Amino acid sequence: AEYTALPGELIAIKLKKGTENIASNRLIVDSGIHKIIIIPIPHNKKSLDLDLYDIKINVQKKDFGESRIKINNLSQVNLNNEDAARAYKESQFIKDAVKTYSNNFKPLLDFISPVEGIISSKYGKKRFINDTPRSPHLALDIAAPEGSPIIAPSYGKVILVGNFLYAGNYIIIDHGYGMLSSYSHLSEILVKKGDVVNQSDLIGKVGSTGRVTGPHLHWTVYLNEIRINPESLLKENYLNTLLESI
């Protein structure tokens, strides 16, 4: 079967009989008639071959635009050896956390925005720092005044809390079955590792810790270790819309 999808989005696909068990640790929704698997589309692939499910997904082109940032403190751009080692170690911490699968609860894909503010940088933008190309922006930046409340967009469990070189004060929430969300640059963290949070519980406050040009929330959402577009999850009845597209 062939499908088309946009980079950074989720796609819903009917599971063929007999593949349900193989996919048991993946995000599967029961529509009442079919078992549906929710698959994340990476930002950087032209096509995906999912041999396991006999599926080919053609990823359409999308122009995400670009953002150019000027950082005057060059020590934050070209890291010294000590900072580079720290940044690498922290990126491994985050990678390991994102591989966490909790199968005790399932995300309902009913996300609400974690902060009230203005979107200052959308998902997928090509980034240039001091005119040098960097990796694309695979998160949503929401600008809000320092100290603005940040809430949990959906039910989950806090699995990582820390202070990192790039991300500053940082939280990861596990929403189950490979879906996680992270929150960077907080002025204050109001949860601890192991806390269970309900939708709209206060988890922290907007800040400008880490490498930033001003107070904002850098919000990342992952499914199966792939960073997807958080803005899509905020659409009303998002899951129903996904299922209707089948």
ABEGO torsion letter per residue (X at the ends): XBBBBBBGBBBBBBBBBGAAAAAAABBBBBAGABBBBBBBBBAABABBBBAAAGBBBBBBBBBAEBBBBBBABAAAABBBAAAAAAAAAAAAAAAAAAABBBAABBBAGABBBABBBBBABBBGBBBBBGGBBBBBBBBBBBBBBBGBBBBBABBEBBABBBBBAAAEBBBBBBAEGGBBBBBBGBABBABBBGBBBBBGBBAEBBBABEBBAEBBBBBBBBBGGBBBBAAAAABBGAAAAAAAAX
